[in-house]
Every structure is written in structure tokens, then in C-alpha cells.
Amino acid sequence: MRTLLLAFLAVLVLGVGAVLVPRDVGKPQAVPFSETARSEALSSAETLLGSASLLESTDTVMLLTSQAQALLQPSGSSASSIPTASASLRATQDRPTRAGFVSALSASASRRLADAANADGGMARLLAAVGTAQLLESSRLATNWGLPLPATPPGASAAPAPPPSCPASTGTSTTAPTPGTAPTQANLPGALAAVVSSEQEAIYAYQVALTKLDAKASATASTWLARHQELLRGAEAQGRLHCIATPPREAGYRLPATFAAKPGLALGSMESSSLTAYADLVALSEGETRQWAIDGLVDAAKRGQAWGTPVGPFAGLAVDGKALPPLPSGTPGP
């Protein structure tokens, strides 16, 4: 009897031990999507940087250098579980054509914007900023080189349908930050409030500008005034979708002192300042609201560039280039 009991206990211990031993010991963990997207964006930026260096496009080289630096891992190394293009391969590649480079840059931009829709908040904002800047740079180069303009994504979608009802506690107005600044609170209500406030100011500014611009510029301003009115309705609808009270519309806004003499430049500066609000909304939202914010970011950047205000390497992000880590040796630079 004792022998049988000991045998039973031995079988029990072995059985429990078999259950406790992990089945996937040594199996590599899946790489998070945000890390995959970052690594692919870095690889693309490095490859494009090599091509831009061969084409001697100085401004593009500087833009891509800053983007590659920002996309490096915190350690400053480009090494990751996803291989990047080697410096030696880029150094020996054939000289790219202008048309091929514009196409590749535009394709990279589209991929970064698509990945921004699914990445984690902070990485989503960086990818959207990088993708928007690459998209505008591809259009600028195409214009300068006499090439067909690359395809651009459509504008922000129509306003979403609001929910049947919202909680009774939802009704307090969100304090609106100054247009072009970060939201007062790093949350979805604060980010939406910033976008709504920015669009309200834009509508007022465009209405005033219509009386000060020449006929051609006035026609453009009229079209974009209608676009801003649509964007404001969309932002307010996003608030209703999330049961968030957005800032009420105001009667007027203080315009910059340069507005009367140079309304076009003032409108460009205003469009540029609104990028921060849209970039913050990208980081603090998800789903269709994030996609709406990404489209709005691209929209505002295109209008700002059209008025003569450059976007820089990061649309909507204030990045100190001096604080960025250096690229690994062997990577083409400015």
C-alpha cells in the first residue's frame, strides 16, 4: 500500500511539474507594433537620405537627417529586431532618378501616416509628423523639378454620428487653451478643445482676410474658409461622439499686428500654429477620431505651405535639433 502511495505521489509531482514548465521557453517575444513601425520608418528615412545625398538635394537631406535622428532608439543605435538598410549598400547604389525619389518619398509618407493610425500615442504623433513632412517635401520637390504631383490622402472625413445619449454628468465646458499651444490637460477633452478653438480662430481670420487679399488669393481664402467651417463642425461632432463639451464659439479674436499688411503670411503662420493641436489630438485619441486628426494635420500643413510657411521635418512637433542623437557613423548626413 505504501509503495502504491509513493508511486502515485511521484506521478502527481511529475504531472504538476510538466504543467509548470513554460512551453515557449527561448521563443522570442513578438515585437510591439509601435516598435516595428518606428524601425521601418527609420530604415526608410536612412535609405531616402542616401538617395537625397546622391541627388544633392540639400534641404531634403537636412529634413531626412533630423527625422532619422528622431527615429533612433533611445540608446541612439539604429539596431533593432528589424534590419535597416546598410550604409555600404546605400553608398554603392546607383544614382536615383528624381522621379523615382519623389515616388519613394511619397510612398514612405503614406506608410508613416497609415502606421500612425495604429501606433501608441507618442509614436503615433511622431509618425504622423514625419509622414506629413515627407508628403509635403515630395510635393515641393515635384513642383521644383517639373514632375507630376504625388497623390495625397483625402481630407478629414465627414462628421461622425453622435451617440444616442451621453451621461448626465457630461456637460461641464472644457477650458480652451490658446490656439497653437498644447492642450491645458493631456487628455482627449483638452486636445479636442484645442482643435475647436484653433478652428474658430481660423474662421475669423479668413473672414477678415477676404477683405484684404487680392482677387486670386481671396479666391483661395474663400475656399479654405469653407474648409475651416467644415473642420469646425467636424471637431464639434467629435466632441459629441465622445460626450465632451467643446468650447463655445466666440465673437472675435485678436489678430497679429502683421495681419493688415501681410494677411497671407499671417494666415500661413496661423495654419502652422494649428498643427500642434492636431498632432496632440493624434496622440491622445484612437480609432476614427485619430484618423480624423491625422487628416486634419495633413490638411493644415498643406495650407500653411501654400501660404509660404514651411512645415519643417516634424509637422506639429517642436523638436530641438541640437538635442537629437547623432546618426551612426557611415550614415549619409548633411
N, C-alpha and C positions, 0 to 999 in steps of 0.2 A: 504494500500500500504506500509506504514511504517512498519507494522507488518511483512509483507511478506519479506521485505528487511532485517530486523533484523534476521529473521529465516534463510534466505539464507546465511547471513554472519556467523551465528553460525555454519551452516553445513560446510561452507568453512573452518572455523578455525579448526573444529574437523577433517576434512579430511586432512588438512595440518599437523596437529599435529600427526595424525596417520602415516603419511609418514615419519615424522621426528624422530619418536621413533624407535631406533635400534631394529631389530627383534631378535638379538642374544645376548641381554644383559645377562651377567652372564655365557655365554658359554666360556669354557676355550680355549685359543688360541692354535693353532697347534704348537707342539714342532718342531723347525727347525731340519733338518736332521743332521746337524753337531753336535748339542747338543745330539740328540738321539744316534749318533754313538759314541760320547765321553762317554756318560753314560754307554752304553753297553760295551765299551772297558774297562771302569773302573770296572764294575761288573765282567767281565771275568777275569781281572787281579787279583782282590781280591779273586775270587774263586780258580783260579790257584795257587795263593800264599798260600792259606790254604792247598791245596794238596801238594805243594812243601815242605811246612814246615813239613807235616807228613812223607814225603819221605826222609826228612833230606838232601835235595839237596841244599847245601848252596849257590853255585853260582847262581842257578836258583832263589832262594829266594831273593837274593840281586837284581837280574835283575828285577824280577816282583815287588819288593818293589819300586824301582825307577820309574818303569812305572806307577804303581798305583798312586804314589805321583804326577807325571806329569799330570795325567789324572783327578786329583781332580778339582772341580770347583775353580774359583779364591778365593772364601771365605775359601777354604780348607776343605769344607764339602763334603761328598760323597752323600748327599741327593739331589734328583732331582725328576722330574716327573716320572722317570723310576726307579722302585725299584731295589736295588742291593742286592746281597746275604748277609744274615745276618751273623754277626760274630759268633753268637751262633750256627747256623746251620753248619758252617764250622768247628767249634770246636768239634761237635759231629758226624761229618760224618765218615763213615768207611774209614779205611786206603786205599788209592787208589793204584792200581797196576801201575807198571812202564809203561807197555804198554798202559794202559788207559790214564795215564797222558801225555805221548808223543802224543797220538792221540788228546787229548783235546787241548794241546798247539798248535799243528799244525792246528787244526780247528780254533782256535782263531786267529792265524796268517793269515789264508786265509780270514777270515771275516774282519779283520782290513785292509788288503790290498784292498779288494773289496770296503769297505766303503771309503777308501782314494780316490777312483776314483770319488766320488760324493760329498765329503765334501767341505767346504770352504777352501781357500788356506792354511792358517796357520794350521787348524785342519787336512787337508789332509796330510801335511808334517809330523805332529806328528803321525798320524795313520799309515802312510807308514813306518816311522822309527820304531815304536813299532812292527808292523806286521813283518817287515823284521828281527828284532832282535829275535822275538819269533820263527820265522821259522827256523833260524839258530840254536837257542838253542834246538829246538825239534830234529833237525838232530844231534847235538852234543850229546845229551842225548841218542838217539837211538844207535849211534855208541858206546858210552861208556858202555851201558847196553846190547849190543849184540842184539838189536831189529832191525826189518826191517826199513829202512829209510822211513820217511813220504813222501808223494807226494809233489812235489814242482811245482810252476807255471811255464809255459813255458817262454823262454827268450823273449827279446824285439822283437816285430813283424817286418815284412818286411817294407822297406821304403815306405812312402805314396806317392801317385801320386801328383806331383806339380800342382798348378793351371794353367789354360791356359796362363795367363799373370799376371804380377804384376804391380802396379802403377809405373809410370816413376820416381817418387821421391825416390823409394826404390833402394838403390844402395850404400849408404854410409856404409863402413865397421864398424862393431861393435868392439870396443876395447876389446880385450880378457883379462880377469883377470888372475892372477897367478893360475895355476891348484891347485884345492883343497881349494880354497878360495871362499868367497861369490862373486856373480856377481858384476861388477862395478856399475850397476844400478839394482834396484829391479824391473825388468820388464822381459818380455819374451825374448826380444833380448839379454839382459845381461845374463840371465840364459842359453840360448842356446849357447851363445858364450863360457861360462864356460865349458859346457859339451864337445863342439867341441875341445876346447883347451886341456881338460883333456884327451880325446881320442887320440889326436895327440901325446901327450907326452907318453901315454901308448904304442902306436905302436912303437915309437922309443926305449923305454926302453926294450920292449920284443925282439925287433930285436937284440939289444946289448946283452941281457941276453942269447940268444940262444948259444952264443959262450963261455959262462962262466958256464953254468949249466951242471950237469951230465946227462947221457943219459935219465933216467926216468923223471927227472924234465924238461929236454929240450923238451921231447915229449909233456908234459903238456903245457909248454910255447908256443910251436908251435901251439897247438890247440887254446889257448887263444889269441895268436897274430891274428889268423884269425878272432876270435870273435871280437876283438877290431877294426879290419879293417871294419867288418860288422857294428859295432856300430857307427863308424865314418861316414860311408856312410848314416846310418840312421839319425844321428844328422844333417848332412848337408841337407838331404832330408826334415827334419822337418823345417829347415830354409827356404827352397824353398816353402814349404807348406804355411808358414806364410809370405812369401815375405820378409824374413830377411836375410841380408848379413852376413854370418858367417866368422870367421877368416880364412885366407888362411893357407895352410899347410906350415910348416917351415922345414928347412933342418935338424935341430938337436936341442937337448935340453941339459941343464946342469943336469947331474945325481948326486945323493947324493954321498958323499965320501965313504960310506959303500957299494956302489953298486958292486965294483970289488971283495971285499972279501966275501960278503953275498948277492948275487943277488936275491935269493929267498925272503929273508926278505925285501929287498928293493922293490921288486915287490909287496909284501903284503902291505907295507906301502903306496905305490903309489895307489893301489886299494882302500885302506881305505880312502885316501885323496880325491879320486874322488867321494865318497859318498855325500859330501857336495853339489857338483854341481848338482847331480841328485836329491837330496832332494829339493834344491831350485827350480829346474825345475818343480817338482811335485807341489809346492806351487804356482808357477807363470803361470801355464798352465792349460788347461782343455781338455776334450774330449780325442781323440786318442793320442794327444801329452802327456797328463798327464799319460795315461796308459802306453805309451812307456817309460816314465821316471820312473814310478813305477817298471816296469820290469827291466829296467837298474839298478835301485837301488839294487834290489834283486840280480841281476847278479853280480854286483861288490862286494857286501857283501860276496857272496859265494866264489868268487875267493880270496878275501882278507883273509877269514878264512882258506881256503885251503892252503895258503902260511904261515899260522901261525900268522896272525894278528887278534886279537879278535875285534869284532864289538862293543860290549858293549850294554847297554839297548836301545840306540837310534841310529839307523843307519843313519849317515849323519847329526846328530844334536849335537851341543856342548852344553850339559846341565850340569850346575853346581849342583851336587847332594846336596851340602850344602844349596843351595838356595831353594830347593823344600820344600813344606809344609809337616808337619808330617801327617802320616795316623791317622784317628780317632782311639781312644782307642778301643781295642777289635779286631783290625785287626792284623792278624799274621804279624810278621816282622822278620828281620834278627837277 
